[in-house]
Amino acid sequence: MTTRIDARFAELKRQGRSAFVTFVMAGDPDAKTALEVIKALPKAGADIIELGMPFTDPMADGPSIQAAGLRALKGGMTLKKTLELVRDFRKDDDSTPIVLMGYYNPIYIYGVDAFLADAKAAGVDGLIIVDLPPEEDTELCIPAMKAGLNFIRLATPTTDDKRLPAVLANTSGFVYYVAVTGITGAAAADSKVVGAAVGRIKQHTKLPVCVGFGIRTPEAARAIAENADGSVVGTALVDALKGSLDAEGRATARTVTAVADLASALAQGVRGAKQAAE
Amino acid sequence: MNPNLPNSFRSGPDERGHFGIFGGRFVAETLMPLILDLEKAYAEAKADPSFQAEMNGYLKDYVGRPSPLYFAERLTAHLGGAKIYLKREELNHTGSHKVNNVLGQIMVARRMGKKRIIAETGAGQHGVATATLCARFGLECVVYMGAVDVERQQPNVIRMEMLGAKVVPVQSGARTLKDAMNDALRDWVTNVHNTFYCIGTVAGPHPYPMMVRDFQSVIGNETRQQMQEAEGRLPDSLVACIGGGSNAMGLFHPFLDDPSVEIFGVEAAGHGLTQLHAASLAGGRPGVLHGNRTYLLMDADGQIEEAHSISAGLDYPGIGPEHAWLHESGRVKYLSATDEEALAAFQLLSRLEGIIPALESAHAIAKLSELAPQRPKDHLMVVNLSGRGDKDVPQVGDILKGRKK
């Protein structure tokens, strides 16, 4: 099975560069604006789009992404509408991979089988579910693999060599290395330490390793890109979006460009990186 | 008989932390290695006689156990039915059952070499117990408490600070217990290397629901022995209030395999079950939050709804997974009491027995007016008086004063 994610990493390998992965929240601050934002991201240089599924209780997220989720929920976002957003995006873009990222409860309530069928049909390529460690693989990971979706696992600084094989066993698409112990938007990652960690993970897998948490600037993105197969930026983009909203939290004429401009600068940072040593 | 009923109701959870479909370990990868370490450390402690001996020493001389089983003569006469006994957990050091669990967890944390303790708290009883034992053992203590609860439970906030703990008012969400738990989890995921999360109830990822239950089972084990001494037999029924459900689980668990004992849990019905409430079993359905699968209050999209109860300690949209399982298996009957019923019971017990109960415990007292009169005078009913009401006196005083005007 080759997914859009596999195809994208194969293409980047031919181009000899690292991936720029963007995270935005579905429905932030409303569904229509969010569609325009995600349509603008590939043009700004995003190679992969992570789309947050809003949840009331995001226990691994910092204040920025918590607030983004609450703005989306206030704007009437649901999991069903998140899948509609992906379907609308796919009308014009059949190659940029979309990874849904969030928490398990809304999927569990939607119904795992129905969700996987609807997500696949909408054009979703992968899932990152923060509160499903390998110990709970039977819940969603195994069914997702059977449905043809990549299940992308988080590896963290606390995932030691003994545990890594279990974490990687059912992972596909890429491995998401969480560069710091903490919540999204927290401390910056030291690129040297991250490089060593990526090297450690690569001893256990042939999958691409993308790094996220704590990357906010083009310089930081470049430093990470030199040591990994991709850099993920989320909180900085979400903050840029928030900064463009009016006093009532509604989108303005600047909202889409605010996100796209930052994405563009970050993409240039990533593209300026020397190719990571194989 | 339901053919799926187990041979024993006391054998759970399985090795993956499941009670039927409930429980589990739904946490971020960052926490998973630590949770596995904790499971191992707790299993070792449990098998170590010196751990139990040390804990028993502190339970006796520091906590003041055993807590009395007291025959509530005037309450019994007033209700005119079952003979009512109160299990006096409110007489423990720190004023509630919470200390039983905190003592156990702090001793496990010490075995694991953790120097920093974090906790979430609703009414502040768990926070006070944690701050107390951190003071006793010289550990750093940070307590997360919803900003709304900081307001309505001021006496406990002052107590925690006096004991040297840092109280962090949580501003996210509804600013109550659920949000305090979210922020405690965020702290834990950030400071995982040196921090032990002391969860206050029988919820969260495995092994917490089992571990907290084990530490609280001292309540039921003592009750069994004390009732034997007082009446020469087992009680006929047990009643306890439930938020997450730790005081209830502690009383119930030792009796789950005694079929003659009827067991009643009382959830908080807030303004009523058709309005804002905190009764997850009566008004919720199974979902996944805070590390476990259990009954939760949520909307059609799986978004968690805000609970409401007059009592900060019951103001939580979930319940411990073992309770969810006992509910579905039918072994325990779950009832609910409204804010108004709890307020009336708070006053009733104060006037009849000279005991001011916590608003949480008042929910259990409230159901006695339905349960006790229907039962014969030789029916032995035990109610867990899980906490004392000093912390609620300002809040209840304001409510009653407002009504007189």
Interface residues (C-beta under 8 A of the other chain):
Chain A: P54 F55 T56 D57 P58 M59 A60 D61 G62 P63 Q66 L73 T78 L79 K80 Y103 Y104 N105 P106 I107 Y108 I109 Y110 V130 D131 L132 P133 P134 E135 E136 R153 L154 A155 T156 P157 T158 T159 D160 R163 V167 V178 T181 G182 I183 A186
Chain B: R16 G24 R25 F26 V27 A28 E29 T30 L31 M32 P33 L34 S172 G173 K178 N182 L185 R186 V189 T190 N191 V192 H193 G287 V288 L289 H290 G291 L296 M298 A300 D301 G302 Q303 I304
